[in-house]
Amino acid sequence: FKSCYKKSDTVLPLIHKPLRELYTLLIGNDLHCCSFRTNIRAYNSAFAFTSVSYKKDERINFIDGI
């Protein structure tokens, strides 16, 4: 780590401003925002191994709903 970063051989890209909704959760003072910040590590862990893509298997599900 020191051999690359301490000598300024590596330049990290700038971080883009987060979406307005996320930014509000990060800086807000209401109960919802405070709860989000308290549980942010749990949310991150939950989504770290979650697949966000979906492909419906037409062979299995023929009826929508219950």
TORGU-957902 format. One record per residue (C-alpha): residue in three letters; residue number from 1; z negated, x negated, y. Coordinates in steps of 0.25 Angstrom, whole numbers, plus 2048, in hexadecimal, padded with zeros to 3 digits. Layout:
N
PT rest  nr   z   x   y
PT  Ala NUM   Z   X   Y
...
***
This chain:
66
PT rest  nr   z   x   y
PT  Phe   1 800 800 800
PT  Lys   2 7FC 7F5 80A
PT  Ser   3 808 7ED 807
PT  Cys   4 812 7F7 80C
PT  Tyr   5 80A 7FF 816
PT  Lys   6 802 7F5 81D
PT  Lys   7 80F 7ED 820
PT  Ser   8 816 7F9 826
PT  Asp   9 821 7F7 81B
PT  Thr  10 821 806 818
PT  Val  11 823 812 822
PT  Leu  12 81D 81F 81E
PT  Pro  13 826 82B 823
PT  Leu  14 820 835 82D
PT  Ile  15 819 841 828
PT  His  16 820 84E 82D
PT  Lys  17 817 859 833
PT  Pro  18 812 863 829
PT  Leu  19 817 871 829
PT  Arg  20 810 87A 833
PT  Glu  21 808 881 829
PT  Leu  22 803 875 822
PT  Tyr  23 800 86E 82F
PT  Thr  24 7F7 87A 833
PT  Leu  25 7EF 879 826
PT  Leu  26 7ED 86A 829
PT  Ile  27 7E8 86C 837
PT  Gly  28 7E3 87A 838
PT  Asn  29 7D4 87E 839
PT  Asp  30 7D4 88C 833
PT  Leu  31 7CE 88F 825
PT  His  32 7DB 88E 81E
PT  Cys  33 7DF 881 824
PT  Cys  34 7D1 87B 821
PT  Ser  35 7D2 880 812
PT  Phe  36 7E0 87A 811
PT  Arg  37 7DB 86C 815
PT  Thr  38 7CF 86D 80C
PT  Asn  39 7D7 870 800
PT  Ile  40 7E4 868 804
PT  Arg  41 7E1 85E 7F8
PT  Ala  42 7E0 869 7EE
PT  Tyr  43 7ED 86F 7F3
PT  Asn  44 7F4 862 7F3
PT  Ser  45 7F0 860 7E5
PT  Ala  46 7F4 86E 7E0
PT  Phe  47 802 86B 7E6
PT  Ala  48 804 85D 7E2
PT  Phe  49 808 861 7D4
PT  Thr  50 80E 86E 7D7
PT  Ser  51 81D 870 7D5
PT  Val  52 823 878 7E1
PT  Ser  53 830 87A 7DB
PT  Tyr  54 833 887 7D2
PT  Lys  55 83E 88A 7C9
PT  Lys  56 83D 898 7C3
PT  Asp  57 840 898 7B4
PT  Glu  58 849 8A4 7B2
PT  Arg  59 847 8A3 7A2
PT  Ile  60 838 8A7 7A3
PT  Asn  61 835 8B0 7AF
PT  Phe  62 83E 8BD 7AE
PT  Ile  63 834 8C6 7B6
PT  Asp  64 82F 8C4 7C4
PT  Gly  65 820 8C7 7C6
PT  Ile  66 816 8CD 7BC
***
